[in-house]
Every structure is written in C-alpha cells, then in structure tokens.
Amino acid sequence: MNNELRKPTWMTYVLFSELFVVLVFIDQFTKDLIVKSFALAQKDPIIDGFFSFMYVRNTGSAFSMFSEKSWGITFLSVISTIAFLILFVLSFFVLARFRSRKLSICLIFLSAGTLGNLIDRIRLKYVVDFICFDFGSYTFPIFNVADIYVTLSCIALAILLLFNEKFIPEIPFNPPKEEPQKESGLIDFSGNDEADEE
C-alpha cells in the first residue's frame, strides 16, 4: 500500500511535530551562535571570494526586502504571524485530509521558516542574517537558515502541486452525443420499401 495513502497514526503527528520543533531550534541555534561569535558586520570567509559568514541585522523580510521602510518590521510581524498560524494548521490538515506526508513536510518546513524569522522580529525587532554568497563584485542578499526553509519548501510545493495528479481536480469528460440523422427527403430506390409492403 502506498505510504502516502495510509491513514496517519498518532505517532505520525508526534514525529511531524518534533520535526517542526527541531527545524525552529536549528534556525534559532545558528542565529544565536553567530550573534555570540561575530561582531556586527564582521565577515568570516569560508570559501574565499565565494562563501562566507557575515553577521547583519535585517529589518525587512527574506533577502532584506522592506528593510528600508520604517513600518516594515511591524507590518511583516503581523503578516508573518497570520501566515505561520495558517501554514502550521494547514500542514496537519493536509496530513489528515489528503494523507500526503510529502506535502505536509513541505508545509512544516515553510511554517518553521516563517516562525524562525517571526521570533527574531518579536524578540529583537530585526532578523539575524549571516549566510553570504559573493559572485565577483555582486553580493547576493544575505540570508539565514529560516530563509532556506522557506525557499526550498516553496520550490518543493510548486513541484508537488504541478506534477502530482492527486492534488489536481479531475475534469469529467463527457463525449458529445451523436445527433440522429435528419431525413433527407430523397426517394429510396433500393427496393426496401417494396419488401416492407409485401
């Protein structure tokens, strides 16, 4: 029997809940480690000229969007709270209703990433970012582990929803009925009428 279609047990819900807690813990642990080990704006190369750790404070959303807006942190906190609650409930609803572990795991990663950055916004009034990639003179917007959760889960969700027929509603196909042929009004010279008269 397909594992995706099996009815989830209480242990499945426990394991998925633990996965959520572990994901949030990893995000918060890495941020706390960076804050304690790095000075603000300190950059420590891991792969020279390409990959490094750099402690920055982001008052915007993922990849520093809205960071220049004074109202950005409040607006994003409200949106993140609503998004987290919806995603967290939806992840377990999908598990119970559709019995899809893959889809539920994607939603758990997405909700964990949302909560990880939400905790920073509420507790610190900014988000701790530290993963930095340089491509020559261009530096990609610095991000964190929670941003990785959100990005990868969105990609995985798109793939699942686009290529998994279970989540695509079936469109019933009713072939058109053949209309009876209208009488042409022509005289039948085949002799069938004579046979009928006899």
Backbone bond lengths (Angstrom), bond angles and torsions (degrees), N, CA, C in turn:
res aa  C-N    CA-C-N  psi(-1)  N-CA   C-N-CA  omega(-1)  CA-C   N-CA-C  phi
1 M - - - 1.478 - - 1.522 109.65 -
2 N 1.325 115.65 136.80 1.460 120.63 -179.29 1.517 109.97 -59.99
3 N 1.344 115.90 126.96 1.461 121.03 -178.95 1.518 111.93 -60.00
4 E 1.351 117.01 -29.25 1.460 120.82 -179.42 1.525 111.55 -67.80
5 L 1.342 117.50 -26.30 1.453 120.92 -174.34 1.519 113.21 -97.11
6 R 1.331 117.07 -7.41 1.452 119.82 179.04 1.520 110.89 -69.12
7 K 1.322 116.58 141.17 1.454 120.80 179.60 1.526 109.48 -66.86
8 P 1.338 118.29 126.76 1.468 120.04 -178.69 1.524 112.28 -66.51
9 T 1.316 116.29 138.43 1.459 121.60 177.33 1.523 109.39 -91.89
10 W 1.313 116.40 174.63 1.459 119.90 178.74 1.527 110.84 -62.80
11 M 1.366 116.36 -30.62 1.458 119.67 178.08 1.527 111.57 -66.02
12 T 1.327 116.40 -33.80 1.466 120.41 177.48 1.522 110.53 -62.12
13 Y 1.319 116.83 -43.64 1.466 121.04 178.48 1.529 111.16 -64.85
14 V 1.327 116.12 -37.21 1.467 120.00 178.35 1.526 110.38 -65.24
15 L 1.333 116.44 -46.03 1.462 120.64 -179.26 1.522 111.37 -63.47
16 F 1.313 117.11 -40.57 1.459 120.36 179.23 1.525 110.89 -67.93
17 S 1.327 116.61 -35.99 1.467 120.03 176.09 1.517 110.85 -65.81
18 E 1.333 116.22 -41.22 1.460 120.32 178.27 1.530 110.63 -64.94
19 L 1.327 116.84 -38.29 1.467 120.03 176.91 1.521 110.30 -59.11
20 F 1.322 116.40 -43.67 1.463 121.08 179.17 1.526 110.82 -60.28
21 V 1.326 116.47 -47.05 1.470 121.04 -179.30 1.526 110.87 -62.58
22 V 1.333 117.18 -42.26 1.467 121.24 -179.78 1.527 111.00 -63.86
23 L 1.317 117.07 -41.85 1.467 120.85 180.00 1.528 111.13 -62.30
24 V 1.328 116.39 -45.24 1.465 119.70 178.84 1.527 110.37 -65.03
25 F 1.332 116.51 -39.60 1.462 120.22 179.27 1.530 111.30 -62.15
26 I 1.331 117.37 -44.79 1.472 120.70 179.72 1.520 110.60 -59.53
27 D 1.331 116.13 -43.68 1.467 119.94 179.43 1.521 111.33 -61.67
28 Q 1.331 116.68 -48.59 1.456 120.52 -178.26 1.530 111.77 -68.49
29 F 1.320 117.14 -35.87 1.462 120.75 179.86 1.527 111.07 -65.51
30 T 1.320 117.40 -44.66 1.471 120.39 -179.75 1.525 111.05 -65.13
31 K 1.334 116.72 -39.02 1.471 119.78 178.16 1.523 110.82 -65.33
32 D 1.329 116.24 -43.64 1.463 120.12 -179.49 1.529 110.51 -64.90
33 L 1.327 116.53 -36.84 1.463 120.75 178.50 1.526 111.48 -64.39
34 I 1.318 116.53 -40.92 1.461 121.18 178.90 1.528 110.48 -66.10
35 V 1.335 116.62 -44.79 1.471 120.47 -178.78 1.521 111.02 -60.61
36 K 1.332 117.16 -38.79 1.457 121.09 -178.36 1.533 112.74 -79.19
37 S 1.329 117.48 -22.89 1.465 120.49 -174.29 1.524 113.81 -102.12
38 F 1.335 117.49 -19.59 1.463 121.39 -173.95 1.530 110.39 -120.54
39 A 1.310 114.29 146.98 1.461 119.77 167.57 1.522 107.88 -82.58
40 L 1.312 116.65 157.66 1.454 120.04 179.50 1.528 110.59 -58.46
41 A 1.328 116.27 130.19 1.475 124.38 -179.27 1.529 113.13 73.42
42 Q 1.327 117.52 5.24 1.471 119.50 176.06 1.526 109.52 -71.47
43 K 1.328 116.20 136.32 1.459 121.97 -177.38 1.523 109.34 -121.24
44 D 1.334 115.86 126.48 1.456 121.38 -178.85 1.526 108.59 -121.33
45 P 1.342 118.71 105.96 1.473 121.60 -177.29 1.527 111.92 -65.99
46 I 1.331 115.33 135.17 1.457 122.21 172.90 1.526 109.02 -102.25
47 I 1.310 116.46 -47.97 1.471 123.10 169.78 1.518 105.63 -119.78
48 D 1.301 116.21 108.55 1.465 121.44 -171.22 1.523 112.16 -54.24
49 G 1.328 115.64 126.75 1.457 121.92 177.62 1.513 114.84 80.41
50 F 1.359 116.96 1.05 1.470 118.48 -178.24 1.519 113.01 -134.99
51 F 1.336 117.78 -54.25 1.458 121.07 -174.54 1.520 109.81 -128.65
52 S 1.334 115.51 133.83 1.463 119.94 -179.26 1.521 110.48 -155.27
53 F 1.337 115.60 166.52 1.459 122.39 171.28 1.519 108.19 -103.29
54 M 1.340 115.52 132.35 1.457 120.34 -179.26 1.522 108.44 -144.93
55 Y 1.314 116.56 120.18 1.459 121.43 -176.60 1.525 110.56 -81.50
56 V 1.344 114.99 116.39 1.461 120.53 175.75 1.529 108.71 -133.58
57 R 1.321 115.31 158.89 1.455 121.37 177.52 1.519 108.94 -109.96
58 N 1.302 115.37 121.72 1.458 121.50 -175.00 1.523 109.64 -109.22
59 T 1.319 116.74 116.74 1.462 120.95 177.64 1.524 111.51 -92.64
60 G 1.322 116.81 5.96 1.462 121.35 178.99 1.514 111.37 -106.12
61 S 1.329 115.33 -155.93 1.453 120.88 179.72 1.513 109.18 -97.43
62 A 1.315 117.38 -156.40 1.454 121.35 -179.09 1.527 110.49 -57.38
63 F 1.308 115.84 136.17 1.469 122.89 179.29 1.528 112.23 59.73
64 S 1.349 116.05 31.75 1.473 123.99 171.13 1.517 115.11 71.13
65 M 1.322 119.16 17.21 1.459 120.23 177.17 1.525 110.06 -68.61
66 F 1.327 117.42 141.93 1.473 126.37 -178.10 1.531 112.72 66.88
67 S 1.320 117.70 13.56 1.463 119.58 -177.12 1.521 112.67 -68.94
68 E 1.333 117.70 -20.37 1.454 120.85 -178.16 1.525 112.62 -89.27
69 K 1.335 117.66 -5.83 1.456 121.73 -176.69 1.529 110.28 -91.18
70 S 1.331 116.75 133.34 1.462 120.83 -179.09 1.531 111.34 -67.35
71 W 1.344 116.46 -30.00 1.460 120.91 -179.12 1.515 111.60 -90.58
72 G 1.320 117.15 -0.28 1.452 121.23 -172.27 1.519 114.23 -59.58
73 I 1.335 117.25 -44.73 1.463 120.28 -173.90 1.526 111.08 -67.05
74 T 1.356 117.63 -38.72 1.468 120.62 178.87 1.519 110.97 -69.26
75 F 1.317 115.23 -45.94 1.467 120.35 179.84 1.523 111.06 -59.93
76 L 1.321 116.09 -46.09 1.460 120.56 -178.15 1.521 111.86 -69.28
77 S 1.332 117.63 -31.87 1.462 120.34 177.55 1.524 111.02 -64.90
78 V 1.324 116.40 -43.10 1.461 120.73 179.21 1.521 110.46 -65.39
79 I 1.330 116.44 -47.44 1.458 120.99 -179.91 1.528 110.59 -62.36
80 S 1.327 116.82 -41.99 1.466 121.10 -178.96 1.523 111.49 -65.20
81 T 1.338 116.81 -38.08 1.464 120.29 179.07 1.520 110.80 -63.68
82 I 1.322 116.38 -46.67 1.465 120.68 178.90 1.526 110.40 -63.34
83 A 1.332 116.27 -45.35 1.465 120.73 -179.08 1.521 111.61 -62.08
84 F 1.341 115.96 -42.82 1.459 119.19 -179.73 1.524 111.74 -61.42
85 L 1.327 117.22 -47.24 1.465 121.03 -178.26 1.520 111.21 -61.05
86 I 1.329 116.02 -42.37 1.465 120.10 179.75 1.526 110.73 -65.80
87 L 1.324 116.69 -46.93 1.460 120.86 -176.71 1.524 112.04 -66.37
88 F 1.333 116.46 -39.90 1.461 119.97 -178.17 1.526 110.72 -65.51
89 V 1.330 116.92 -45.59 1.461 120.71 178.05 1.524 110.27 -66.12
90 L 1.327 116.56 -40.87 1.464 121.27 -178.37 1.523 112.14 -63.98
91 S 1.332 116.95 -34.69 1.467 120.01 -178.87 1.524 111.25 -62.11
92 F 1.328 117.59 -38.46 1.463 120.48 179.29 1.528 111.69 -83.27
93 F 1.325 116.94 -28.08 1.462 119.96 175.27 1.525 110.25 -65.36
94 V 1.329 115.84 -43.41 1.470 120.56 178.76 1.523 110.54 -62.67
95 L 1.327 116.48 -39.37 1.460 120.61 178.92 1.526 110.72 -63.34
96 A 1.320 117.19 -42.26 1.463 120.86 -178.09 1.523 112.63 -77.66
97 R 1.332 117.32 -40.45 1.469 121.39 -174.12 1.519 112.21 -82.16
98 F 1.323 117.28 -50.38 1.462 121.09 -176.37 1.527 112.90 -97.13
99 R 1.353 115.92 -11.59 1.466 121.76 179.99 1.528 111.07 57.28
100 S 1.314 115.81 34.56 1.457 121.16 179.26 1.515 109.85 -103.11
101 R 1.310 116.34 106.44 1.456 120.92 179.08 1.527 111.51 -70.96
102 K 1.327 116.81 -36.38 1.463 120.75 -179.21 1.527 110.96 -63.10
103 L 1.321 115.61 -47.90 1.465 119.77 -179.25 1.523 110.87 -65.92
104 S 1.328 116.15 -39.05 1.455 120.09 179.30 1.523 111.67 -65.32
105 I 1.340 117.47 -40.01 1.470 121.35 178.30 1.525 110.44 -62.85
106 C 1.328 116.77 -41.10 1.472 119.89 177.49 1.522 110.75 -59.97
107 L 1.329 116.86 -43.16 1.460 120.86 179.99 1.523 111.52 -68.31
108 I 1.333 117.12 -32.73 1.462 120.41 176.90 1.527 110.40 -66.86
109 F 1.334 117.32 -43.23 1.469 120.46 176.09 1.521 110.37 -60.95
110 L 1.333 116.44 -42.07 1.462 120.54 -179.12 1.527 111.11 -65.79
111 S 1.325 117.65 -43.08 1.465 120.70 179.13 1.527 111.59 -69.62
112 A 1.354 117.21 -34.83 1.467 120.21 177.44 1.527 111.05 -65.75
113 G 1.325 116.63 -41.25 1.464 119.95 177.07 1.508 112.14 -65.02
114 T 1.332 116.21 -39.57 1.465 120.45 177.97 1.519 111.02 -63.78
115 L 1.337 116.38 -44.13 1.467 119.81 -179.79 1.524 111.58 -68.71
116 G 1.341 117.04 -37.51 1.462 120.05 -179.65 1.518 112.32 -56.75
117 N 1.315 116.62 -46.43 1.469 120.03 179.04 1.531 111.62 -75.63
118 L 1.333 116.66 -29.78 1.465 119.74 177.86 1.527 110.88 -64.96
119 I 1.317 116.96 -40.06 1.474 120.78 177.80 1.523 110.33 -58.14
120 D 1.334 116.51 -42.90 1.469 120.24 178.43 1.527 111.50 -62.15
121 R 1.335 116.06 -45.12 1.469 119.62 -176.89 1.529 111.36 -63.75
122 I 1.321 116.38 -39.70 1.468 119.59 -179.65 1.525 110.82 -74.43
123 R 1.317 117.47 -41.79 1.470 121.72 -174.27 1.522 112.61 -81.59
124 L 1.338 117.50 -39.49 1.466 121.14 -172.25 1.527 113.82 -112.73
125 K 1.331 116.68 -16.04 1.471 122.59 -173.92 1.530 111.75 71.30
126 Y 1.305 116.55 14.18 1.469 122.46 173.33 1.526 107.21 -159.69
127 V 1.335 115.36 167.86 1.461 121.41 178.94 1.518 109.32 -109.11
128 V 1.316 116.72 135.66 1.460 121.96 179.12 1.530 108.87 -82.62
129 D 1.328 116.63 118.97 1.466 122.89 175.30 1.522 108.85 -116.44
130 F 1.333 115.69 147.98 1.470 116.73 -176.89 1.525 114.91 -154.79
131 I 1.321 119.66 -7.97 1.463 121.32 -178.71 1.521 108.48 -92.23
132 C 1.313 115.67 119.82 1.473 120.71 -171.53 1.525 110.75 -127.15
133 F 1.338 115.43 131.48 1.460 121.82 175.32 1.529 109.08 -121.71
134 D 1.322 115.81 132.39 1.457 121.85 177.03 1.526 109.70 -112.59
135 F 1.312 114.78 134.15 1.460 121.21 175.92 1.524 107.77 -122.45
136 G 1.323 114.60 85.68 1.457 119.50 -174.66 1.517 109.66 68.27
137 S 1.329 116.08 -123.30 1.459 120.39 179.64 1.534 112.56 -84.75
138 Y 1.325 116.12 -6.83 1.471 119.96 -177.95 1.530 110.18 -98.36
139 T 1.342 116.32 130.83 1.458 122.46 176.00 1.520 109.08 -108.58
140 F 1.321 116.05 120.06 1.460 120.97 178.79 1.527 108.79 -65.85
141 P 1.355 117.89 143.70 1.475 119.40 179.25 1.528 111.69 -50.51
142 I 1.323 115.66 129.47 1.464 121.45 -175.44 1.535 109.16 -70.36
143 F 1.338 115.81 139.36 1.461 120.25 -174.90 1.521 110.49 -137.75
144 N 1.335 116.47 -173.45 1.462 121.38 -177.47 1.522 110.20 -137.02
145 V 1.318 116.50 -174.88 1.466 121.08 -177.42 1.526 111.20 -65.38
146 A 1.327 117.64 -39.21 1.467 120.45 178.71 1.524 111.34 -60.46
147 D 1.326 116.66 -38.64 1.465 119.93 177.41 1.530 110.84 -63.68
148 I 1.322 117.04 -34.79 1.471 120.85 177.02 1.524 109.66 -64.61
149 Y 1.336 116.59 -43.94 1.473 120.01 177.04 1.526 110.49 -55.56
150 V 1.328 116.07 -49.27 1.467 121.04 -175.81 1.527 110.93 -63.86
151 T 1.329 117.11 -46.08 1.459 120.65 -176.70 1.521 112.07 -65.40
152 L 1.334 117.16 -49.63 1.465 120.61 -177.60 1.529 111.52 -67.09
153 S 1.327 117.61 -37.97 1.461 119.55 179.73 1.520 111.51 -68.00
154 C 1.331 117.90 -35.92 1.472 120.41 176.96 1.524 110.92 -65.01
155 I 1.332 116.90 -40.55 1.465 120.63 177.20 1.521 110.40 -63.98
156 A 1.335 116.46 -45.55 1.464 120.81 179.98 1.528 111.49 -64.25
157 L 1.332 116.97 -39.44 1.459 120.54 177.93 1.523 111.53 -62.82
158 A 1.321 116.06 -42.19 1.460 119.99 179.18 1.528 110.76 -61.66
159 I 1.330 116.27 -42.59 1.469 120.42 179.56 1.526 110.73 -64.40
160 L 1.336 116.64 -45.28 1.462 120.24 -179.25 1.527 111.97 -62.94
161 L 1.313 116.56 -45.10 1.456 120.28 -176.32 1.526 112.40 -71.99
162 L 1.328 116.86 -29.74 1.458 120.33 -178.46 1.526 112.79 -82.98
163 F 1.332 117.01 -33.65 1.460 119.89 -171.58 1.526 114.12 -115.38
164 N 1.311 118.49 1.74 1.456 120.96 176.61 1.514 108.49 -105.56
165 E 1.342 115.90 108.22 1.456 120.44 -173.86 1.528 112.97 -64.85
166 K 1.345 117.56 -16.34 1.457 119.77 -178.83 1.525 111.62 -64.40
167 F 1.343 117.48 -27.13 1.451 121.09 -176.95 1.528 112.20 -100.64
168 I 1.346 116.02 6.19 1.461 120.60 177.86 1.521 107.93 -105.82
169 P 1.311 119.69 119.20 1.466 120.51 -177.50 1.520 111.38 -61.34
170 E 1.333 115.09 137.60 1.457 119.52 -179.78 1.524 109.69 -74.52
171 I 1.310 115.36 136.81 1.458 121.10 178.32 1.521 107.91 -100.07
172 P 1.326 118.78 112.97 1.473 119.55 -178.03 1.511 110.86 -64.83
173 F 1.333 115.11 140.63 1.458 120.00 -179.45 1.516 108.36 -116.39
174 N 1.304 115.93 114.72 1.459 121.13 177.71 1.517 108.81 -111.12
175 P 1.323 118.09 109.43 1.463 119.22 -179.63 1.517 110.88 -64.13
176 P 1.318 117.25 141.08 1.473 120.21 -179.33 1.522 111.26 -61.87
177 K 1.329 114.84 138.02 1.459 119.49 178.41 1.526 109.80 -74.77
178 E 1.354 114.71 142.55 1.463 119.14 179.34 1.522 109.31 -76.19
179 E 1.317 115.26 127.37 1.452 120.00 178.34 1.524 110.02 -76.89
180 P 1.313 117.13 139.99 1.486 119.29 178.18 1.516 110.24 -62.50
181 Q 1.324 115.21 139.31 1.459 120.16 -179.21 1.520 110.86 -68.68
182 K 1.309 114.89 134.28 1.461 119.88 178.74 1.515 110.22 -76.52
183 E 1.342 114.66 147.32 1.460 118.64 178.58 1.517 109.82 -67.74
184 S 1.323 114.77 134.40 1.470 119.67 -175.90 1.510 113.01 -82.94
185 G 1.361 116.93 -16.81 1.460 118.73 -179.95 1.517 112.79 84.78
186 L 1.329 119.40 3.43 1.454 122.46 -179.87 1.518 110.37 -84.55
187 I 1.324 118.04 149.78 1.464 123.16 179.91 1.515 109.15 -80.80
188 D 1.314 116.26 133.65 1.462 121.52 -179.36 1.519 108.79 -87.74
189 F 1.340 116.36 116.15 1.458 121.82 -178.82 1.525 111.63 -99.66
190 S 1.321 116.78 16.56 1.458 118.86 -176.24 1.518 112.73 -80.08
191 G 1.301 116.50 -12.08 1.468 119.77 -179.83 1.514 112.38 91.22
192 N 1.302 118.41 2.28 1.465 119.65 -178.94 1.513 111.49 -67.23
193 D 1.329 117.05 -34.21 1.453 120.55 -179.24 1.531 111.32 -63.51
194 E 1.376 115.99 -39.61 1.455 120.33 -179.82 1.522 109.74 -63.05
195 A 1.356 115.27 -40.55 1.456 117.80 -179.46 1.515 111.37 -64.97
196 D 1.322 115.32 -32.51 1.461 119.18 179.72 1.524 110.78 -70.43
197 E 1.378 115.56 -36.98 1.441 118.73 -178.70 1.516 112.32 -67.18
198 E 1.377 117.59 -35.74 1.445 120.72 177.63 1.517 111.20 -66.11
